[in-house]
Amino acid sequence: MMTSNSPTKSKLVWKGKGKATEPPQDYDDLNPVITYRHLLSNNLGVRDPLRVIALCDSDAFYAACEMNRLGVDPETPLVVLQWDSLIAVNYPARKYGISRMDKKKEALKRCPHLKVVHVATYKEGEPEPGYWDDVDTNTHKVSLDYYRRESLKIAAMFKEQLPGCELEKASIDEAFIDFTKPVREIMLQRYPHLAQVPPEGADTPLPPPPPIMWEGLGNLIPVNPSPTVDQKPGDGQPVAHESAESAQNGIEPEQKQVEVTENKEHQSTDPRGKDVEEPPHTWHDVALSIAAELMGKAREEVRVKLGYSTSAGIARNKFLAKLTASYKKLNNQSILRNSAIPKYLRPMQFQKIRFLGGKLGDALAKEYDVSTVGDLLTISLDEMQDKFGESSLWIYEVLRGIDRTEVKDKGSTLNKSMLASKNLPKPITKASEGQHWIRVLAAELALRLNDARKISPNLWPKTLVLHARKGYEAGRSKQSPFPFHREVTVDVIAAAGDKLWKELVGNSSNLKVSSVQLAFTGIDVAEGGQRSIEGFLKPISSTKKRPRDSAAITDVQDEEELPQPARLSASDVDNLNDESPHVPSASYTCVRCGKAFQVTGANQSSSIDEQMSRLKMEHDDFHFAQDLADESTPRSVITVTEKKTEKKPSSSNKKRKTAAGPSGIEKFFRK
């Protein structure tokens, strides 16, 4: 196999940690020459040939949380319900063919003894969410707070068990872990001769690695997979051919996978009984094996101490780690060596890869009449960039297993805002009806703020913001400084929220409010050395305007709250259970950000027009969440800024030209 620094190949020209001006060709970077300099350096970043990344995913997380809370038997079929939709199905229930696409009645027909648990909800008069018998979307609001807390426990356990690793929470049930630094330290401990640079210099290649015992480290994805094993559409997961009996029993493919064993050092057998030569082990394989040891021990600690099973994928970057994690799920981990990448990726349906689905994937499939990763490998970079713009370098590299994304710990980042939102199935028509939802939303904010103050006692928001939207129209908002109180209670927040509600709607008799949101902004902590938080709080007039940051509103994760618009699909919108006015078109382009949305089909519960109406309102809510980052800025300051801008018409016109609609690949994907 040709190495990436072969003299017959041009070397990559790196620009910092993130970009290469001349990307490698098809999988020719899988066996780079690893030198002493590589091993002994600590600042190579994504260029490190010994880089090892894992993606750890909690198995059926919401369902697992409820099983732990209720103490049910692990073999009990259980689903988690939100209103009329299933949002989680545990593995025993999946054996009966139950999926998240099913309704409650359908699931119970398949499994009469199925245990159904509705998510916790907030209701008026209760300081905390609970599990009620009379849940009703007209009076209650969904709470995912319990799942958030359990997710934080798991993340904290991984950090404790994996010192020196960088951990980045990817979602409520997933986390990326960078093992590169601790793996390098262990390699130098186990093989101390590698710490001695030879007389030839630090650029001398490392000596051949020792044999690797893969047994007990996880599922090793084969370099030469057997033709009797198929690729599972969507994630490259090999599964055995299903028999009629197993299909009738409702056994999931992932429970019938062929166990991968490689007892021979460098040989495997093809269907004709001939030995196939496999590439020798590399030092990157050694790094993967060490990371697998660490990952396995940490996962077992989480299972034993917290009661949650996890599945992990270990590979050379984040993209491949995520794909590898789904190779064989339910309390398992899988390892993807560099030499196994080509035959793992080539048969995969490229539209199942994250960010290559939807309109972008459709455009690629239509333009080149292709369906798999292997099909797209025939398209040159120049041809792809001519059609989709310079940014299609990202596509070109992902198809070849290249991902330059770093793992970054976001846990220390302070959430500057907290938002509680409810999209109302029945619009508010009387001003007095709003007080009910103000109290429900206040209960959620009180719980979240008090949870945050357990970690940081001096945490406090500067401002309370109320936002209401009437049908399909743009929303209106009111805000006021939030005074400091020793104890944060629902009553305190609700009283301030009621005042804002009266200022916002007055005594109007024609409300029809379809969405209500209550938010804290300007959340911060007192500086060290101050006696109390009162010394930290400043008048709102002294607050400086800070740049808008879409990541500022990070505490919006409930199904009913504001999802990122790029992640919305028709099924996501259906789960919101909102009632919305008619929209005469099935497509929509936002005038603020240029994003285009389209709903291509109706479902059982709503028409295309209804789905598109909901989609637009959710996207408007997303922009409101972005705007909250600036809500703590006094209106007078904003007005002055706008007036200054008006004095320079040429500058503002230039900005408007720069902000023209997206082009090239940006039409389909914003990285």
C-alpha positions as CSV (number, residue, x, y, z in Angstrom):
1,M,0.0,0.0,0.0
2,M,1.3,3.4,-0.9
3,T,1.9,5.7,2.0
4,S,0.9,9.3,2.3
5,N,4.5,10.5,2.1
6,S,5.5,8.4,-0.8
7,P,7.9,10.2,-3.2
8,T,5.6,9.4,-6.1
9,K,2.8,11.4,-4.5
10,S,2.7,15.1,-3.8
11,K,2.6,15.9,-0.1
12,L,-0.3,17.7,1.5
13,V,0.1,21.4,2.0
14,W,-1.4,22.1,5.4
15,K,-2.9,25.4,6.5
16,G,-3.1,25.3,10.3
17,K,-5.0,22.4,11.7
18,G,-8.0,22.5,9.5
19,K,-7.5,22.5,5.8
20,A,-5.4,21.0,3.1
21,T,-5.0,22.7,-0.3
22,E,-4.5,19.5,-2.1
23,P,-6.6,16.7,-0.6
24,P,-5.4,13.1,-0.8
25,Q,-6.7,10.7,-3.4
26,D,-8.8,7.5,-2.6
27,Y,-7.7,6.2,0.8
28,D,-3.9,6.7,0.2
29,D,-3.4,8.2,3.7
30,L,-4.2,5.1,5.6
31,N,-0.7,4.0,6.5
32,P,1.5,7.1,7.0
33,V,5.1,6.7,8.1
34,I,5.0,7.4,11.9
35,T,8.2,8.8,13.3
36,Y,9.7,9.6,16.7
37,R,8.7,13.2,16.2
38,H,5.1,12.2,15.8
39,L,5.1,10.1,19.0
40,L,6.9,12.7,21.1
41,S,5.0,15.8,19.9
42,N,2.0,17.1,21.7
43,N,0.7,19.8,19.4
44,L,-0.1,18.0,16.1
45,G,-3.9,18.3,16.5
46,V,-6.0,16.7,13.8
47,R,-2.8,16.0,11.8
48,D,-1.5,13.5,14.4
49,P,-1.1,10.1,12.7
50,L,-1.6,8.5,16.1
51,R,-4.9,10.3,16.7
52,V,-7.7,8.1,18.3
53,I,-11.3,9.2,18.7
54,A,-14.2,7.4,20.2
55,L,-18.0,8.0,20.1
56,C,-19.9,6.6,23.1
57,D,-23.6,6.3,22.7
58,S,-26.0,5.3,25.6
59,D,-28.3,2.5,24.5
60,A,-32.0,3.5,24.1
61,F,-31.2,6.3,26.6
62,Y,-34.6,7.7,27.5
63,A,-36.0,4.1,27.9
64,A,-33.0,3.1,30.0
65,C,-33.5,6.2,32.3
66,E,-37.1,5.1,32.9
67,M,-36.1,1.5,33.5
68,N,-33.6,2.7,36.1
69,R,-36.0,5.0,37.8
70,L,-38.7,2.3,38.0
71,G,-36.4,-0.5,38.8
72,V,-38.0,-2.8,36.1
73,D,-36.4,-6.1,35.0
74,P,-34.0,-5.6,32.1
75,E,-36.0,-8.0,29.9
76,T,-39.2,-6.0,30.3
77,P,-40.4,-4.4,27.0
78,L,-40.8,-0.7,27.7
79,V,-41.4,2.4,25.6
80,V,-41.4,6.1,26.5
81,L,-44.4,8.1,25.3
82,Q,-44.7,11.8,24.6
83,W,-48.4,12.7,24.0
84,D,-49.3,10.2,21.2
85,S,-45.8,9.5,19.9
86,L,-43.1,7.1,21.0
87,I,-39.7,8.8,21.6
88,A,-37.8,5.8,22.9
89,V,-38.1,2.0,22.6
90,N,-35.9,-0.3,24.6
91,Y,-34.3,-3.4,23.1
92,P,-36.7,-6.0,24.5
93,A,-39.6,-4.1,22.9
94,R,-37.7,-4.0,19.6
95,K,-37.9,-7.8,19.5
96,Y,-41.6,-7.4,18.9
97,G,-41.1,-5.1,15.9
98,I,-41.9,-1.9,17.8
99,S,-40.3,1.3,16.6
100,R,-40.5,5.0,17.2
101,M,-42.7,5.3,14.1
102,D,-45.5,3.4,15.9
103,K,-48.4,4.9,17.9
104,K,-49.2,3.6,21.3
105,K,-52.2,1.5,20.1
106,E,-50.1,-0.2,17.4
107,A,-47.3,-1.0,19.9
108,L,-49.7,-2.5,22.4
109,K,-51.1,-4.7,19.7
110,R,-47.7,-6.1,18.9
111,C,-46.8,-6.5,22.6
112,P,-49.9,-6.6,25.0
113,H,-47.7,-6.7,28.1
114,L,-45.7,-3.7,26.9
115,K,-44.9,-1.1,29.7
116,V,-45.7,2.4,28.6
117,V,-44.2,5.4,30.4
118,H,-45.1,8.9,29.6
119,V,-42.3,11.5,30.0
120,A,-42.5,13.7,33.0
121,T,-44.5,16.9,32.6
122,Y,-44.9,20.3,34.3
123,K,-48.3,21.4,35.4
124,E,-49.6,24.5,37.1
125,G,-49.3,24.5,40.8
126,E,-46.4,22.0,40.9
127,P,-42.8,23.2,41.6
128,E,-41.3,20.2,39.8
129,P,-42.3,18.0,36.9
130,G,-43.9,14.7,37.7
131,Y,-45.4,11.5,36.2
132,W,-49.2,12.2,36.2
133,D,-52.1,10.0,35.2
134,D,-54.0,12.9,33.6
135,V,-51.3,14.2,31.2
136,D,-52.8,16.6,28.6
137,T,-51.0,18.7,26.1
138,N,-53.6,21.4,26.6
139,T,-52.5,21.9,30.3
140,H,-49.1,20.2,30.7
141,K,-45.6,20.8,29.3
142,V,-43.0,18.1,28.6
143,S,-39.9,17.9,30.8
144,L,-36.7,16.2,29.8
145,D,-34.9,17.4,33.0
146,Y,-34.5,13.9,34.4
147,Y,-32.8,12.7,31.3
148,R,-30.4,15.7,31.3
149,R,-29.4,15.0,34.9
150,E,-28.7,11.3,34.1
151,S,-26.7,12.4,31.1
152,L,-24.6,14.6,33.2
153,K,-23.9,11.8,35.6
154,I,-22.7,9.6,32.8
155,A,-20.5,12.3,31.4
156,A,-19.0,13.0,34.8
157,M,-18.3,9.3,35.3
158,F,-16.4,9.1,31.9
159,K,-14.4,12.2,32.9
160,E,-13.5,10.6,36.2
161,Q,-12.5,7.3,34.6
162,L,-10.6,8.8,31.6
163,P,-8.3,11.5,33.0
164,G,-6.4,13.3,30.3
165,C,-9.0,12.6,27.6
166,E,-10.9,15.4,26.0
167,L,-14.7,14.8,26.2
168,E,-17.3,16.6,24.0
169,K,-21.0,16.0,24.6
170,A,-22.5,15.6,21.1
171,S,-26.1,15.2,22.4
172,I,-28.0,14.2,25.5
173,D,-26.9,10.6,24.9
174,E,-23.7,10.8,23.0
175,A,-20.2,12.0,23.6
176,F,-16.9,12.1,21.6
177,I,-13.8,11.3,23.5
178,D,-10.2,12.1,22.3
179,F,-7.8,9.4,23.6
180,T,-4.8,10.7,21.8
181,K,-2.8,12.2,24.7
182,P,-3.3,9.4,27.3
183,V,-2.7,6.7,24.7
184,R,0.6,8.3,23.7
185,E,1.6,8.4,27.4
186,I,0.7,4.7,27.8
187,M,2.6,3.8,24.7
188,L,5.8,5.4,26.1
189,Q,5.3,3.6,29.4
190,R,4.8,0.2,27.8
191,Y,7.5,0.6,25.2
192,P,10.1,2.8,26.9
193,H,12.6,2.3,24.0
194,L,10.4,4.6,21.9
195,A,11.3,7.5,24.1
196,Q,14.9,7.4,23.0
197,V,15.4,9.2,19.7
198,P,18.0,7.4,17.5
199,P,21.1,9.1,16.2
200,E,19.5,9.4,12.8
201,G,17.1,12.0,14.3
202,A,13.5,12.5,15.3
203,D,12.2,12.0,11.7
204,T,13.3,8.4,11.8
205,P,10.4,6.0,11.4
206,L,9.4,4.0,14.5
207,P,10.5,0.3,14.5
208,P,7.8,-2.4,13.7
209,P,5.1,-2.6,16.4
210,P,4.6,-5.7,18.6
211,P,1.8,-8.2,18.0
212,I,-1.6,-7.1,19.2
213,M,-4.1,-9.2,21.1
214,W,-7.5,-8.0,20.1
215,E,-9.5,-10.5,22.1
216,G,-11.7,-8.8,24.6
217,L,-11.2,-5.3,23.2
218,G,-14.4,-5.2,21.1
219,N,-15.7,-6.1,17.7
220,L,-12.9,-5.7,15.1
221,I,-14.3,-4.5,11.8
222,P,-12.7,-6.8,9.2
223,V,-10.3,-5.6,6.6
224,N,-11.7,-8.1,4.1
225,P,-15.3,-8.7,5.0
226,S,-16.9,-11.9,3.9
227,P,-19.3,-11.7,1.0
228,T,-21.9,-13.6,3.2
229,V,-22.1,-10.5,5.3
230,D,-24.1,-7.5,4.0
231,Q,-23.7,-3.9,4.8
232,K,-26.6,-2.6,6.8
233,P,-28.0,0.5,5.0
234,G,-27.2,3.7,6.7
235,D,-24.3,3.0,8.9
236,G,-22.2,0.3,7.3
237,Q,-23.1,-2.2,9.9
238,P,-22.5,-5.8,8.7
239,V,-25.3,-8.2,9.5
240,A,-25.9,-11.8,8.7
241,H,-28.6,-12.8,6.2
242,E,-31.9,-13.1,8.0
243,S,-33.7,-16.3,8.1
244,A,-37.5,-16.5,7.8
245,E,-37.6,-17.8,11.4
246,S,-35.6,-14.9,12.9
247,A,-37.7,-12.4,10.9
248,Q,-40.9,-13.8,12.2
249,N,-39.6,-13.7,15.8
250,G,-39.0,-9.9,15.3
251,I,-35.2,-10.2,16.1
252,E,-33.4,-7.1,15.1
253,P,-30.5,-7.5,12.6
254,E,-28.0,-6.2,15.1
255,Q,-28.7,-9.1,17.4
256,K,-27.8,-11.6,14.6
257,Q,-24.6,-10.2,13.5
258,V,-21.6,-12.3,12.6
259,E,-19.0,-12.3,15.3
260,V,-15.7,-11.0,13.9
261,T,-12.7,-12.9,15.1
262,E,-9.2,-12.6,13.8
263,N,-6.9,-15.1,15.4
264,K,-4.5,-15.1,12.5
265,E,-1.9,-12.3,12.5
266,H,-2.1,-11.3,8.9
267,Q,-4.3,-13.7,7.1
268,S,-8.0,-14.2,6.4
269,T,-9.8,-16.7,4.2
270,D,-12.0,-15.8,1.2
271,P,-15.0,-17.8,0.1
272,R,-12.9,-20.1,-2.1
273,G,-10.8,-21.2,0.8
274,K,-7.7,-19.2,-0.2
275,D,-5.7,-17.2,2.2
276,V,-5.9,-13.4,1.7
277,E,-2.9,-11.4,2.8
278,E,-3.8,-8.6,5.2
279,P,-1.7,-5.6,5.9
280,P,0.6,-5.8,8.9
281,H,-0.2,-4.1,12.2
282,T,0.8,-0.5,12.6
283,W,1.5,1.7,15.6
284,H,-1.9,3.3,15.0
285,D,-3.4,-0.1,15.5
286,V,-1.5,-0.2,18.8
287,A,-3.0,3.1,19.7
288,L,-6.5,1.9,18.9
289,S,-6.1,-1.2,21.1
290,I,-5.0,0.9,24.0
291,A,-7.9,3.2,23.6
292,A,-10.2,0.2,23.4
293,E,-8.9,-1.0,26.8
294,L,-9.6,2.4,28.4
295,M,-13.0,2.8,26.7
296,G,-14.1,-0.7,27.8
297,K,-13.1,-0.2,31.4
298,A,-14.9,3.2,31.6
299,R,-18.1,1.8,30.0
300,E,-18.1,-1.1,32.5
301,E,-17.9,1.4,35.4
302,V,-20.8,3.3,34.0
303,R,-22.8,0.1,33.6
304,V,-22.0,-1.2,37.1
305,K,-22.3,2.1,39.1
306,L,-25.0,4.0,37.1
307,G,-26.9,1.1,35.5
308,Y,-26.5,2.3,31.9
309,S,-25.2,0.2,29.0
310,T,-23.4,2.0,26.2
311,S,-22.0,1.3,22.8
312,A,-18.8,2.8,21.4
313,G,-16.9,3.2,18.2
314,I,-13.2,3.8,18.1
315,A,-11.4,5.1,15.0
316,R,-9.1,7.8,13.8
317,N,-11.6,10.7,13.7
318,K,-15.0,11.8,14.8
319,F,-16.8,10.9,11.6
320,L,-15.6,7.4,11.5
321,A,-16.0,6.9,15.2
322,K,-19.7,7.7,14.9
323,L,-20.2,5.3,12.1
324,T,-18.3,2.6,13.9
325,A,-20.4,3.0,17.1
326,S,-23.4,1.6,15.2
327,Y,-21.5,-1.4,13.9
328,K,-22.8,-3.6,16.7
329,K,-25.0,-2.0,19.4
330,L,-26.2,-2.8,22.8
331,N,-23.4,-2.9,25.4
332,N,-20.7,-3.3,22.8
333,Q,-17.8,-1.4,21.3
334,S,-16.3,-1.7,17.8
335,I,-12.8,-0.8,16.4
336,L,-12.1,0.5,12.9
337,R,-8.5,0.2,11.8
338,N,-7.2,2.4,9.0
339,S,-6.7,-0.6,6.8
340,A,-10.4,-1.5,7.1
341,I,-11.7,1.9,6.1
342,P,-12.0,1.5,2.3
343,K,-14.2,-1.7,2.3
344,Y,-16.2,-0.4,5.2
345,L,-17.1,2.9,3.5
346,R,-17.4,2.0,-0.2
347,P,-20.7,0.0,-0.1
348,M,-22.4,2.5,2.2
349,Q,-25.3,4.5,1.0
350,F,-23.9,8.0,1.1
351,Q,-27.2,9.7,1.8
352,K,-27.3,7.9,5.2
353,I,-24.2,9.8,6.2
354,R,-24.8,12.8,8.5
355,F,-25.2,16.1,6.5
356,L,-25.3,14.1,3.1
357,G,-29.0,13.4,3.3
358,G,-31.8,15.7,2.4
359,K,-31.6,18.2,-0.4
360,L,-27.8,18.0,-0.7
361,G,-27.8,14.2,-0.9
362,D,-30.6,14.3,-3.4
363,A,-28.7,16.8,-5.5
364,L,-25.6,14.6,-5.5
365,A,-27.5,11.5,-6.4
366,K,-29.4,13.2,-9.2
367,E,-26.3,15.0,-10.6
368,Y,-24.1,11.9,-10.8
369,D,-26.8,9.1,-10.8
370,V,-25.1,7.4,-7.9
371,S,-26.1,5.9,-4.5
372,T,-23.0,4.6,-2.7
373,V,-19.8,6.1,-1.3
374,G,-17.9,4.0,-3.9
375,D,-19.9,5.5,-6.7
376,L,-19.0,9.1,-5.7
377,L,-15.3,8.2,-5.4
378,T,-15.2,8.4,-9.2
379,I,-16.0,12.1,-9.1
380,S,-12.9,14.3,-9.1
381,L,-12.6,17.2,-6.7
382,D,-12.5,19.7,-9.6
383,E,-15.7,18.4,-11.0
384,M,-17.4,18.4,-7.7
385,Q,-16.3,22.0,-6.9
386,D,-17.4,23.2,-10.3
387,K,-20.9,22.1,-9.5
388,F,-21.2,22.6,-5.7
389,G,-18.5,25.2,-5.0
390,E,-15.3,25.3,-3.0
391,S,-16.9,24.0,0.1
392,S,-17.5,20.6,-1.4
393,L,-13.9,19.8,-0.4
394,W,-15.6,18.7,2.8
395,I,-17.7,16.1,0.9
396,Y,-14.7,14.9,-1.1
397,E,-12.8,14.2,2.1
398,V,-15.6,12.6,4.2
399,L,-16.2,10.1,1.4
400,R,-12.5,9.1,1.9
401,G,-12.8,8.8,5.7
402,I,-11.2,12.2,6.4
403,D,-12.5,14.5,9.1
404,R,-10.5,17.4,10.5
405,T,-13.0,18.3,13.3
406,E,-11.5,18.6,16.7
407,V,-13.0,17.2,20.0
408,K,-13.7,20.2,22.2
409,D,-14.9,20.1,25.8
410,K,-17.9,22.3,26.0
411,G,-18.8,21.4,29.6
412,S,-17.0,24.4,31.1
413,T,-18.9,26.9,28.9
414,L,-21.5,28.8,30.9
415,N,-25.0,28.9,29.4
416,K,-25.8,32.6,29.2
417,S,-29.5,31.9,28.7
418,M,-32.2,29.5,29.7
419,L,-35.4,29.2,27.8
420,A,-38.7,27.4,28.5
421,S,-41.1,27.2,25.6
422,K,-44.6,25.9,24.8
423,N,-46.2,25.6,21.4
424,L,-49.9,25.6,22.3
425,P,-52.3,23.1,20.7
426,K,-55.2,25.5,21.5
427,P,-54.3,29.2,21.2
428,I,-54.8,31.5,24.1
429,T,-57.8,33.8,23.4
430,K,-58.1,35.6,26.7
431,A,-55.5,37.5,28.6
432,S,-56.3,35.6,31.8
433,E,-55.4,32.3,30.2
434,G,-51.8,33.3,29.8
435,Q,-51.1,33.2,33.6
436,H,-51.5,29.4,33.5
437,W,-48.7,28.9,31.1
438,I,-46.5,31.6,32.7
439,R,-46.6,29.5,35.9
440,V,-45.8,26.3,34.0
441,L,-42.8,27.9,32.3
442,A,-41.7,29.6,35.5
443,A,-41.5,26.2,37.2
444,E,-39.2,24.9,34.5
445,L,-36.9,28.0,34.7
446,A,-36.8,27.7,38.5
447,L,-35.8,24.1,38.4
448,R,-33.0,24.7,35.9
449,L,-31.6,27.7,37.6
450,N,-31.6,26.0,41.0
451,D,-29.9,23.0,39.4
452,A,-27.2,25.2,37.9
453,R,-26.8,27.1,41.2
454,K,-26.0,23.8,43.0
455,I,-22.8,23.8,40.9
456,S,-22.2,27.5,40.9
457,P,-24.0,29.2,43.9
458,N,-23.4,32.8,42.7
459,L,-25.1,32.2,39.3
460,W,-27.9,34.7,38.5
461,P,-29.7,36.0,35.4
462,K,-29.8,39.7,34.7
463,T,-33.0,39.7,32.6
464,L,-36.3,37.9,32.3
465,V,-37.7,37.9,28.7
466,L,-41.3,37.0,27.7
467,H,-42.0,36.2,24.0
468,A,-45.4,35.5,22.5
469,R,-46.4,34.7,19.0
470,K,-49.8,35.0,17.4
471,G,-50.5,32.4,14.8
472,Y,-48.3,32.8,11.7
473,E,-47.3,36.3,12.5
474,A,-44.0,37.5,13.9
475,G,-43.7,37.4,17.7
476,R,-43.5,40.2,20.2
477,S,-41.4,40.3,23.4
478,K,-41.0,42.2,26.6
479,Q,-38.1,42.1,29.1
480,S,-37.2,43.5,32.5
481,P,-34.3,43.3,34.9
482,F,-34.6,40.3,37.2
483,P,-33.9,41.3,40.8
484,F,-31.8,39.1,43.0
485,H,-33.6,36.8,45.5
486,R,-32.0,34.6,48.1
487,E,-34.3,31.8,47.1
488,V,-35.5,31.1,43.5
489,T,-39.1,30.0,43.6
490,V,-41.9,29.5,41.0
491,D,-43.8,32.3,42.6
492,V,-41.0,34.8,42.2
493,I,-40.5,34.1,38.5
494,A,-44.2,33.8,37.8
495,A,-44.9,37.2,39.4
496,A,-42.3,38.8,37.1
497,G,-43.6,36.9,34.2
498,D,-47.2,37.9,34.8
499,K,-46.2,41.6,34.9
500,L,-44.5,41.2,31.5
501,W,-47.6,39.4,30.2
502,K,-49.8,42.3,31.2
503,E,-47.5,44.7,29.5
504,L,-47.3,42.6,26.4
505,V,-51.0,41.7,25.8
506,G,-52.9,44.2,28.0
507,N,-56.6,43.6,27.9
508,S,-56.8,42.5,24.2
509,S,-59.8,40.4,23.3
510,N,-58.3,39.1,20.0
511,L,-55.2,37.3,21.2
512,K,-54.9,33.8,19.6
513,V,-51.4,33.4,21.0
514,S,-50.0,30.1,19.7
515,S,-46.6,30.1,21.4
516,V,-45.3,31.4,24.7
517,Q,-41.7,31.5,25.8
518,L,-40.1,32.6,29.0
519,A,-36.3,33.0,29.2
520,F,-33.5,34.1,31.5
521,T,-30.7,36.0,29.7
522,G,-27.4,37.5,30.9
523,I,-26.7,34.6,33.2
524,D,-23.3,35.0,34.9
525,V,-21.5,34.4,38.2
526,A,-20.0,36.8,40.7
527,E,-16.3,37.4,40.4
528,G,-13.9,35.9,43.0
529,G,-13.4,37.9,46.1
530,Q,-16.8,39.5,46.2
531,R,-18.9,39.1,49.4
532,S,-22.1,38.2,47.6
533,I,-23.8,38.2,44.3
534,E,-25.4,41.6,45.0
535,G,-21.9,43.1,44.5
536,F,-21.7,41.6,41.1
537,L,-25.1,42.6,39.7
538,K,-25.0,45.9,37.8
539,P,-27.7,48.1,36.4
540,I,-28.9,46.9,33.0
541,S,-27.9,50.3,31.5
542,S,-24.3,49.5,32.0
543,T,-24.5,46.2,30.0
544,K,-22.5,46.2,26.8
545,K,-23.9,44.8,23.7
546,R,-22.3,41.5,22.9
547,P,-22.1,39.8,19.5
548,R,-24.9,37.5,18.5
549,D,-24.1,33.9,19.1
550,S,-26.4,31.2,18.0
551,A,-24.8,28.9,20.6
552,A,-25.8,31.3,23.4
553,I,-29.1,29.6,23.9
554,T,-27.8,26.1,24.7
555,D,-30.4,25.0,27.2
556,V,-33.1,24.2,24.6
557,Q,-33.5,20.5,24.3
558,D,-37.0,19.5,25.0
559,E,-39.1,18.1,22.1
560,E,-41.5,21.1,22.5
561,E,-38.8,23.7,22.6
562,L,-36.8,25.3,19.9
563,P,-34.8,22.8,17.8
564,Q,-32.1,23.9,15.4
565,P,-33.9,24.5,12.0
566,A,-31.3,22.6,10.0
567,R,-32.2,19.5,12.0
568,L,-36.0,19.7,11.5
569,S,-37.8,17.2,9.4
570,A,-41.4,16.5,8.8
571,S,-41.5,13.9,11.5
572,D,-39.8,16.3,14.0
573,V,-42.5,18.8,13.3
574,D,-45.3,16.2,13.7
575,N,-44.0,15.4,17.2
576,L,-44.7,19.0,18.3
577,N,-48.5,18.4,18.1
578,D,-49.2,22.1,17.3
579,E,-52.2,23.6,15.6
580,S,-51.2,26.1,13.0
581,P,-53.0,28.3,10.3
582,H,-53.0,27.2,6.7
583,V,-49.9,27.9,4.6
584,P,-50.5,27.9,0.8
585,S,-47.1,26.4,-0.2
586,A,-45.0,23.4,0.7
587,S,-41.7,25.3,0.6
588,Y,-40.3,28.2,2.4
589,T,-37.1,30.4,2.4
590,C,-36.2,32.4,5.4
591,V,-35.4,36.1,4.5
592,R,-33.1,36.4,7.5
593,C,-30.7,33.5,7.0
594,G,-31.5,32.3,3.4
595,K,-32.3,28.7,4.6
596,A,-34.8,26.8,2.4
597,F,-37.2,24.2,3.8
598,Q,-39.5,21.8,2.1
599,V,-42.0,19.2,3.2
600,T,-42.5,16.5,0.5
601,G,-45.3,14.4,1.9
602,A,-48.2,14.4,4.3
603,N,-48.7,11.9,7.1
604,Q,-51.5,10.5,9.0
605,S,-51.9,13.4,11.4
606,S,-51.3,16.4,9.3
607,S,-51.3,17.7,5.7
608,I,-48.2,19.1,3.9
609,D,-49.5,22.7,4.4
610,E,-49.9,22.1,8.2
611,Q,-46.4,20.7,8.5
612,M,-44.9,23.6,6.6
613,S,-46.7,26.1,8.8
614,R,-45.3,24.5,11.9
615,L,-41.9,24.3,10.3
616,K,-41.8,28.1,9.6
617,M,-43.0,28.9,13.1
618,E,-40.3,26.7,14.6
619,H,-37.7,28.4,12.4
620,D,-39.0,31.9,13.6
621,D,-38.6,30.7,17.1
622,F,-35.0,29.7,16.4
623,H,-34.2,33.3,15.3
624,F,-35.9,34.5,18.5
625,A,-33.5,32.2,20.5
626,Q,-30.6,33.8,18.6
627,D,-31.9,37.3,19.3
628,L,-32.1,36.5,23.0
629,A,-28.4,36.8,23.2
630,D,-28.8,40.5,22.6
631,E,-31.9,41.0,24.7
632,S,-29.9,42.1,27.8
633,T,-28.8,45.2,25.7
634,P,-30.9,48.3,26.4
635,R,-33.1,49.4,23.5
636,S,-31.6,52.9,23.7
637,V,-28.2,51.4,23.0
638,I,-29.5,49.5,20.0
639,T,-31.3,52.6,18.7
640,V,-28.1,54.6,18.8
641,T,-26.2,51.9,16.9
642,E,-28.9,51.8,14.2
643,K,-28.9,55.6,13.8
644,K,-25.1,55.6,13.4
645,T,-25.5,52.9,10.7
646,E,-28.0,55.1,8.8
647,K,-25.4,57.9,8.5
648,K,-23.3,55.7,6.3
649,P,-25.6,54.4,3.6
650,S,-22.8,53.2,1.4
651,S,-21.5,50.9,4.2
652,S,-24.9,49.5,4.9
653,N,-25.6,48.9,1.2
654,K,-22.3,47.0,1.0
655,K,-23.3,44.8,3.9
656,R,-26.6,44.0,2.3
657,K,-24.8,42.9,-0.9
658,T,-22.4,40.7,1.0
659,A,-25.3,39.0,2.8
660,A,-26.8,37.8,-0.5
661,G,-28.4,34.3,-0.7
662,P,-26.2,31.2,-0.4
663,S,-24.4,29.8,-3.4
664,G,-22.9,26.5,-4.4
665,I,-23.0,23.9,-1.7
666,E,-24.3,26.5,0.8
667,K,-27.7,26.0,-0.9
668,F,-27.9,22.6,0.6
669,F,-25.6,22.6,3.6
670,R,-24.2,25.2,6.0
671,K,-21.3,23.7,7.8
